[in-house]
Amino acid sequence: MPFLGQDWRSPGQSWVKTADGWKRFLDEKSGSFVSDLSSYCSKEVYNKENLFNSLNYDVAAKKRKKDMLNSKTKTQYFHQEKWIYVHKGSTKERHGYCTLGEAFNRLDFSTAILDSRRFNYVVRLLELIAKSQLTSLSGIAQKNFMNILEKVVLKVLEDQQNIRLIRELLQTLYTSLCTLVQRVGKSVLVGNINMWVYRMETILHWQQQLNNIQITRPAFKGLTFTDLPLCLQLNIMQRLSDGRDLVSLGQAAPDLHVLSEDRLLWKKLCQYHFSERQIRKRLILSDKGQLDWKKMYFKLVRCYPRKEQYGDTLQLCRHCHILSWKGTDHPCTANNPESCSVSLSPQDFINLFKF
């Protein structure tokens, strides 16, 4: 059967340039071999023409391949394995090292944002990368970063949840890009300046969409949050780990405003995020001579980092040095792989690739 495409085993065809134009030149096996090349052109011209055509064909093939990759900017580069081996130096078995961009491409973040347990983890990781690690990503990794960010924004616009979280992420990214774009001549970003200006305009468009979003009231007419007993309402409010969520909840209804000002609620929130030593350094008394835990909380937030809490995280196997999501199978030779896994916070994930 004939070979389709470039293949050194195929019979192939040669073309020569004549005074009347290009004509096909068959080989000896075809029975129509032309022994005298002078009737077409000189041997030197013939070799130059074929060499020139071969080079042009290679350049055109590379250009088509590059255009095909650039046309898939909305598609993330997936890998069959959902884990990656983290190595920081060359060994007999492996050469080179693993980079942050390679890990960002290999781990399935596009699917992770659809999981409510992993959503906050991925958003926090995107924020840390936008702050200081954007220039360490490869061109493909930066493209995947923007694709994942677009999926996050579309999910928030559809679900109407975590709006403030994504606003802060977009603002952080825009501020970082404003600084980096001014230094494009120093090769701090991969790609053309016009491409990054377009991405910044896209971020501004996303911010405008989030600012203009209108929260639709659900059509559910059953039991609501305010219909629950006060003890249950307080118990649910104690599950909120962000003080700004408590303030927003108190603005929803007058009855909830009274509950959101509960001193015990803010005291537990301070004790959850901060140590006793940190709390003693930031004591604030109210007009009644009591500790104002609400003001203390927001003052402590400005001075110390809050405790991070995630439903699901990335895990690093200490036995085989493989990084993967929890529950993802990886080729581990340990007798008890679960005992070898260590959960990584988003900052730990970033630090893992600092050399």
Salt bridges, closest charged atoms under 4 A:
ASP7 OD1 - ARG9 NE 3.01
GLU44 OE2 - LYS48 NZ 3.50
ASP67 OD2 - LYS63 NZ 3.09
GLU81 OE1 - ARG106 NH2 3.94
ASP108 OD2 - LYS82 NZ 3.93
ASP115 OD2 - ARG117 NH2 2.91
ASP115 OD2 - ARG118 NE 3.99
GLU127 OE1 - ARG124 NH1 3.44
GLU127 OE2 - LYS131 NZ 3.94
GLU150 OE1 - LYS74 NZ 3.26
ASP159 OD2 - LYS155 NZ 2.98
GLU168 OE2 - ARG244 NH1 2.48
ASP242 OD2 - ARG164 NH2 3.38
ASP242 OD2 - ARG244 NH2 3.02
ASP242 OD1 - ARG306 NH1 3.08
ASP245 OD1 - ARG164 NH2 2.73
GLU261 OE2 - LYS294 NZ 2.83
ASP292 OD2 - LYS295 NZ 4.00
GLU308 OE2 - ARG124 NE 3.36
ASP312 OD2 - ARG118 NE 2.83
